Amino acid sequence: MKLLTLVFIFVISLQSFSLELVQSTGEVTISAPIDKVFDLVSSPMNDHLWRSEVNDMTTNNDDVVVGSWFREDAWIGIRKNFITTTAVIEIDAPCKVIFETPAGSPFYLKSQRFFTEDKGKTTFKYVVDFDRKMIKETFGLNVSPQIVMKLYSFQMKRYLNKLKKILEK
């Protein structure tokens, strides 16, 4: 009986520490070769060109390689300077690059950027997973993830269209 109680307490404590992730996905097809799209989009140092919320970006390495980190200062929700650091955890040029917050970060975030080419056009798929607790931190209250995702999907469409215009010039 004591063992069963201990197992129950352990399972409950694990659930209280587990992450609840929210995911947003967007995709755009760009009339440009995959290498051109990958070169611009694979580096977060270029995000300010197409992602309107980015205030500033710093890095430890000008190359996008496993282990490179990128510190983003962004205006998200009511937070004018929300800082997030991610590191490259996987890269397969020119098909994908994946970034994730390092262990010990206050919030979890994973940014996945996928690229495919067909007949001279490149489809860029952008997937962002983040800790639900970021919503309260950036909006000042616990807004429903569904509402946040509706707002963010609208914003993501806008900046993916901006990216398309930049690359199709």
C-alpha positions as CSV (number, residue, x, y, z in Angstrom):
1,M,0.0,0.0,0.0
2,K,2.8,2.4,0.9
3,L,4.5,1.7,-2.5
4,L,1.3,2.4,-4.3
5,T,1.0,5.7,-2.4
6,L,4.6,6.6,-3.3
7,V,4.0,5.8,-7.0
8,F,0.9,8.0,-7.0
9,I,2.7,10.9,-5.4
10,F,5.6,10.5,-7.9
11,V,3.2,10.5,-10.9
12,I,1.3,13.6,-9.6
13,S,4.6,15.5,-9.0
14,L,5.8,14.7,-12.5
15,Q,2.6,16.1,-14.0
16,S,3.0,19.3,-12.1
17,F,6.5,19.8,-13.6
18,S,5.6,18.8,-17.1
19,L,5.5,21.3,-19.9
20,E,2.3,22.3,-21.6
21,L,3.3,23.3,-25.1
22,V,1.5,25.5,-27.5
23,Q,2.3,25.2,-31.3
24,S,1.9,27.6,-34.1
25,T,2.7,26.6,-37.8
26,G,2.8,28.7,-40.9
27,E,4.0,28.1,-44.4
28,V,4.6,30.1,-47.6
29,T,5.7,29.2,-51.1
30,I,8.3,31.6,-52.5
31,S,9.3,31.9,-56.1
32,A,13.0,31.6,-55.4
33,P,15.6,28.8,-55.2
34,I,15.9,26.8,-52.0
35,D,19.5,28.0,-51.4
36,K,18.5,31.7,-51.5
37,V,15.6,31.1,-49.1
38,F,17.6,29.0,-46.8
39,D,20.5,31.5,-46.7
40,L,18.2,34.3,-45.5
41,V,15.8,32.3,-43.2
42,S,18.2,29.9,-41.6
43,S,19.9,32.6,-39.6
44,P,18.0,34.4,-36.9
45,M,20.3,37.3,-37.4
46,N,18.1,38.1,-40.5
47,D,14.8,37.7,-38.6
48,H,14.4,41.4,-38.1
49,L,14.0,41.7,-41.9
50,W,10.8,39.7,-41.9
51,R,9.6,39.2,-38.3
52,S,8.1,42.5,-37.1
53,E,8.4,41.7,-33.4
54,V,12.2,41.4,-33.3
55,N,13.9,44.4,-31.7
56,D,17.4,43.0,-31.7
57,M,19.4,39.8,-32.1
58,T,22.8,38.8,-30.9
59,T,24.8,35.6,-31.4
60,N,28.0,33.9,-30.4
61,N,28.8,32.8,-34.0
62,D,28.1,34.3,-37.4
63,D,27.7,30.8,-38.8
64,V,24.6,28.7,-38.2
65,V,26.0,25.5,-36.9
66,V,25.1,23.1,-34.1
67,G,25.8,24.9,-30.8
68,S,25.5,28.5,-32.1
69,W,23.2,30.5,-29.9
70,F,21.0,33.4,-30.7
71,R,19.6,35.9,-28.2
72,E,16.4,37.6,-29.3
73,D,15.0,40.8,-27.9
74,A,11.4,41.0,-29.1
75,W,8.2,42.9,-28.4
76,I,5.7,40.1,-27.6
77,G,2.3,40.9,-26.1
78,I,2.8,43.7,-23.5
79,R,6.5,42.9,-23.1
80,K,8.6,45.3,-25.2
81,N,11.8,43.5,-24.4
82,F,11.2,39.8,-24.0
83,I,14.5,38.0,-24.2
84,T,14.8,34.4,-25.5
85,T,17.9,32.5,-26.2
86,T,17.9,29.5,-28.5
87,A,20.7,27.3,-29.8
88,V,21.0,25.4,-33.1
89,I,20.3,21.7,-32.2
90,E,20.0,20.4,-35.7
91,I,20.8,21.6,-39.2
92,D,20.5,19.9,-42.6
93,A,21.2,22.6,-45.2
94,P,19.2,23.5,-47.2
95,C,16.3,21.5,-45.9
96,K,16.0,22.3,-42.2
97,V,17.3,24.1,-39.1
98,I,16.0,23.6,-35.6
99,F,16.6,25.9,-32.6
100,E,15.7,25.2,-29.0
101,T,16.2,27.0,-25.7
102,P,19.1,25.6,-23.6
103,A,18.5,23.8,-20.4
104,G,17.9,26.1,-17.5
105,S,16.1,28.7,-19.6
106,P,13.1,30.3,-17.9
107,F,10.7,29.1,-20.7
108,Y,10.9,26.4,-23.3
109,L,10.8,27.4,-27.0
110,K,11.6,25.3,-30.1
111,S,11.7,26.9,-33.6
112,Q,11.8,24.6,-36.6
113,R,12.4,25.9,-40.1
114,F,11.8,23.5,-43.0
115,F,12.5,24.1,-46.7
116,T,11.4,22.1,-49.7
117,E,11.8,23.0,-53.4
118,D,9.7,22.1,-56.4
119,K,10.2,23.5,-59.9
120,G,12.2,26.5,-58.7
121,K,9.8,27.4,-55.9
122,T,10.6,27.0,-52.3
123,T,8.1,26.2,-49.6
124,F,9.1,27.4,-46.2
125,K,7.4,25.9,-43.2
126,Y,7.8,27.6,-39.8
127,V,6.8,25.7,-36.6
128,V,7.1,27.2,-33.2
129,D,6.5,25.3,-30.0
130,F,6.5,27.2,-26.7
131,D,5.8,26.8,-23.0
132,R,2.2,27.9,-22.2
133,K,3.6,29.8,-19.2
134,M,5.1,32.3,-21.7
135,I,1.5,33.5,-22.4
136,K,1.1,34.9,-18.9
137,E,4.6,36.3,-18.9
138,T,4.1,38.2,-22.2
139,F,0.4,39.2,-21.9
140,G,0.3,39.8,-18.2
141,L,-2.6,37.3,-17.7
142,N,-3.5,33.8,-18.5
143,V,-5.1,34.2,-21.9
144,S,-6.5,31.0,-23.6
145,P,-3.9,29.4,-25.9
146,Q,-6.5,29.2,-28.6
147,I,-6.9,33.0,-28.6
148,V,-3.2,33.6,-28.6
149,M,-2.8,31.2,-31.5
150,K,-5.4,33.0,-33.5
151,L,-3.6,36.3,-33.0
152,Y,-0.2,34.7,-33.6
153,S,-1.3,32.9,-36.8
154,F,-2.5,36.2,-38.2
155,Q,0.8,37.8,-37.4
156,M,2.7,34.8,-38.7
157,K,0.9,35.1,-42.1
158,R,1.8,38.8,-42.3
159,Y,5.5,38.2,-41.7
160,L,5.7,35.1,-44.0
161,N,4.1,37.3,-46.7
162,K,6.7,40.0,-46.0
163,L,9.4,37.3,-46.3
164,K,8.0,36.2,-49.7
165,K,8.1,39.8,-51.0
166,I,11.7,40.3,-49.8
167,L,12.9,37.1,-51.5
168,E,10.9,37.5,-54.8
169,K,12.4,40.9,-55.5
